[in-house]
Amino acid sequence: MRILMLVGVLLLIPGCVVVPARRGLPPPPPRQMTYNEAVNLGYGYCRSHGYECRLQDAHMTGNNVWKVKFDAFAPGAKGHVHLDYDAYSRSLLRVDEKVKAKGNRDDDDDDRGEHGRGHGWGHGKHGD
């Protein structure tokens, strides 16, 4: 009977040993987005929206936001795309996208009336 009790106690002992879990090193803090990453994300946005973009400016503000500004062109349209990205999460925070179709005017007309005079938006009076 003593042997049976001794065996039971020996079998319970390994279950009572507390071994700290291996956690390793804590993950490194998130890396701040670089200038090139911000610009490349912006170009990706332009491509995905069918724009050909030319970089105007990219800078990071004091509140860890990358502001990336482009001149944007599409067939028959032009304008700008301004993007704000969180410098750590890389998420798109704000978009200011103004790309408008160019006016459908004939180059021959040049906004002149039938007598070749303008709309009269200048100084003075125009008479016939």
VEXMIKE-367800 format. One record per residue (C-alpha): residue number from 0; x negated, y negated, z negated; residue in one letter. Coordinates in steps of 0.5 Angstrom, whole numbers, plus 2048, in hexadecimal, padded with zeros to 3 digits. Layout:
N
<NUM <X Y Z> A>
...
This chain:
128
<0 <800 800 800> M>
<1 <7FA 7FB 7FE> R>
<2 <7F7 7FD 805> I>
<3 <7FE 7FB 809> L>
<4 <7FE 7F4 805> M>
<5 <7F7 7F3 806> L>
<6 <7F8 7F4 80E> V>
<7 <7FE 7F0 80E> G>
<8 <7FB 7EA 80A> V>
<9 <7F5 7EB 80F> L>
<10 <7FA 7EA 815> L>
<11 <7FD 7E4 812> L>
<12 <7F7 7E0 811> I>
<13 <7F5 7DF 819> P>
<14 <7FC 7DB 819> G>
<15 <7FB 7D7 814> C>
<16 <7F4 7D4 816> V>
<17 <7F5 7CD 819> V>
<18 <7F1 7CB 81F> V>
<19 <7F1 7C4 822> P>
<20 <7F4 7C4 829> A>
<21 <7EF 7C2 82E> R>
<22 <7F1 7BB 830> R>
<23 <7EA 7B9 834> G>
<24 <7E9 7B2 835> L>
<25 <7EE 7AD 836> P>
<26 <7F0 7AB 83D> P>
<27 <7EC 7A5 83F> P>
<28 <7F0 79E 840> P>
<29 <7F3 79D 846> P>
<30 <7EE 79A 84B> R>
<31 <7F0 793 84E> Q>
<32 <7F2 792 855> M>
<33 <7EC 78F 859> T>
<34 <7ED 78A 85F> Y>
<35 <7EC 78F 864> N>
<36 <7F1 793 861> E>
<37 <7F6 78E 861> A>
<38 <7F5 78B 868> V>
<39 <7F6 793 86B> N>
<40 <7FC 794 867> L>
<41 <7FF 78D 86A> G>
<42 <7FC 78F 871> Y>
<43 <800 796 870> G>
<44 <806 792 86E> Y>
<45 <806 78E 875> C>
<46 <805 794 879> R>
<47 <80B 798 876> S>
<48 <80F 792 877> H>
<49 <80D 791 87F> G>
<50 <809 78B 87E> Y>
<51 <802 78A 880> E>
<52 <7FF 786 87A> C>
<53 <7F9 781 87A> R>
<54 <7F6 780 873> L>
<55 <7F7 779 870> Q>
<56 <7F5 779 869> D>
<57 <7F4 77E 863> A>
<58 <7F3 77D 85C> H>
<59 <7F5 77F 855> M>
<60 <7F8 77B 850> T>
<61 <7F7 77B 849> G>
<62 <7FD 77F 847> N>
<63 <7FA 785 84B> N>
<64 <7FE 784 851> V>
<65 <7FB 784 858> W>
<66 <7FE 77F 85D> K>
<67 <7FC 781 864> V>
<68 <7FF 77D 86A> K>
<69 <7FF 77E 871> F>
<70 <801 77B 878> D>
<71 <806 780 87B> A>
<72 <807 781 882> F>
<73 <80C 786 886> A>
<74 <80F 786 88D> P>
<75 <812 780 88E> G>
<76 <811 77D 887> A>
<77 <80D 77A 882> K>
<78 <80C 778 87B> G>
<79 <809 77A 874> H>
<80 <809 780 86F> V>
<81 <807 77E 868> H>
<82 <806 784 863> L>
<83 <805 785 85C> D>
<84 <802 78B 859> Y>
<85 <801 78D 851> D>
<86 <7F9 78E 851> A>
<87 <7FA 794 84C> Y>
<88 <800 798 84F> S>
<89 <7FF 796 856> R>
<90 <807 795 856> S>
<91 <80A 790 85B> L>
<92 <80D 78A 857> L>
<93 <80F 785 85C> R>
<94 <810 784 863> V>
<95 <811 77E 867> D>
<96 <812 780 86E> E>
<97 <814 77B 873> K>
<98 <813 77D 87A> V>
<99 <818 77A 87F> K>
<100 <819 77A 886> A>
<101 <816 775 88B> K>
<102 <81B 770 88E> G>
<103 <81E 773 895> N>
<104 <81C 76C 899> R>
<105 <81A 76C 8A0> D>
<106 <813 769 8A0> D>
<107 <815 765 8A7> D>
<108 <81A 762 8A3> D>
<109 <816 75F 89D> D>
<110 <81C 75D 899> D>
<111 <81D 757 89E> R>
<112 <824 755 8A1> G>
<113 <825 755 8A9> E>
<114 <821 74E 8AA> H>
<115 <81B 751 8A6> G>
<116 <81C 74D 8A0> R>
<117 <81C 750 899> G>
<118 <821 750 894> H>
<119 <820 749 892> G>
<120 <81D 74B 88C> W>
<121 <818 745 88D> G>
<122 <818 73E 88B> H>
<123 <81C 739 88F> G>
<124 <822 73A 894> K>
<125 <822 73E 89A> H>
<126 <827 73B 8A0> G>
<127 <828 73D 8A7> D>
